[in-house]
Structure formats: structure tokens, C-alpha cells
Amino acid sequence: MNRQLSISDNDICSDCKHCVYNPGEMSFCRKNWPFAETFGDDIRKCLSFEMIETEYENWSPEALKDLNP
């Protein structure tokens, strides 16, 4: 199972297609967190980064439910 991390909207992962983003909860990466550079607690650079095309594209099903209760 993939390791889960707490990802904030400051992390590059929150805008990546490989991240299953779950704001305020634990998220996971389909590429097993290949980030290359951090600044403090924020992930700033990743060798596998691919930008999402729509705002909620990479959000987990649970997070999407919270948007539209």
C-alpha cells in the first residue's frame, strides 16, 4: 500500500495528476512520492510532476463528497 502524507495546498503535489488529494486528511501518490526538493514542510519539486487540467481533478472521492454534501 502507498504511504500516505498530509499534503497542503502549498505543496506541488496538490496540483499533480499523480496525487490523490484529500485536503485536511491524508493523501497518497500513485508514483510513491518521488519528490526531489522540500522547503520547510512544503514539497516544492518533483521529478514526476504533471499538472492537473481542472481544479478538482485529483481530489479523492471523499473530498469531493465534502464539496457537495
CORMO-V395304 format. One record per residue. N is the residue number from 0. RES is the residue in one small letter. PHI is phi in radians with two decimals (* if undefined). NEAR is the number of other ideal C-beta (glycine too) atoms within 10 Angstrom. D_LAST is the distance of its C-alpha to the last C-alpha in Angstrom with 1 decimal. Layout:
N:RES:PHI:NEAR:D_LAST  N:RES:PHI:NEAR:D_LAST
//
This chain:
0:m:*:4:28.8  1:n:-1.15:12:27.9  2:r:-1.16:9:28.0  3:q:-1.88:14:24.8  4:l:-2.29:15:24.9  5:s:-1.49:12:22.8  6:i:-1.96:25:22.5  7:s:-1.78:13:22.0  8:d:-1.23:10:21.5  9:n:-1.42:13:25.3  10:d:-1.36:22:26.1  11:i:-1.03:18:27.2  12:c:-1.05:24:25.2  13:s:-1.13:17:21.8  14:d:-1.95:16:23.2  15:c:-1.85:23:24.8  16:k:-1.13:14:24.3  17:h:-1.48:18:25.4  18:c:-1.55:27:22.8  19:v:-1.68:19:19.7  20:y:-1.45:22:18.0  21:n:-2.35:20:15.6  22:p:-0.91:15:15.6  23:g:1.42:10:16.5  24:e:-2.28:13:17.2  25:m:-1.49:12:20.0  26:s:-2.00:24:20.4  27:f:-2.42:20:23.1  28:c:-2.00:22:25.5  29:r:-1.17:13:26.8  30:k:-1.81:17:30.2  31:n:1.09:10:30.4  32:w:0.98:19:30.3  33:p:-1.50:11:33.4  34:f:-1.04:19:33.1  35:a:-1.95:11:36.5  36:e:-2.58:11:36.2  37:t:-2.13:12:34.4  38:f:-2.30:10:34.8  39:g:1.15:6:34.2  40:d:-1.64:9:30.9  41:d:-1.64:14:29.7  42:i:-1.50:23:30.2  43:r:-1.93:13:32.0  44:k:-2.49:11:33.7  45:c:-2.48:20:33.1  46:l:-1.22:9:35.6  47:s:-1.87:15:32.9  48:f:-1.04:18:30.6  49:e:-2.37:13:29.2  50:m:-1.12:9:27.1  51:i:-1.19:16:23.7  52:e:-1.75:8:23.9  53:t:-2.23:6:20.4  54:e:-0.98:8:18.1  55:y:-1.90:10:15.4  56:e:-0.93:12:17.9  57:n:-1.81:22:18.5  58:w:-1.28:20:15.1  59:s:-1.18:17:14.5  60:p:-0.98:8:12.1  61:e:-1.12:10:10.5  62:a:-1.17:17:10.3  63:l:-1.13:11:8.8  64:k:-1.06:10:5.8  65:d:-1.18:13:5.5  66:l:-1.23:9:6.2  67:n:-2.22:5:3.8  68:p:-1.13:4:0.0
//
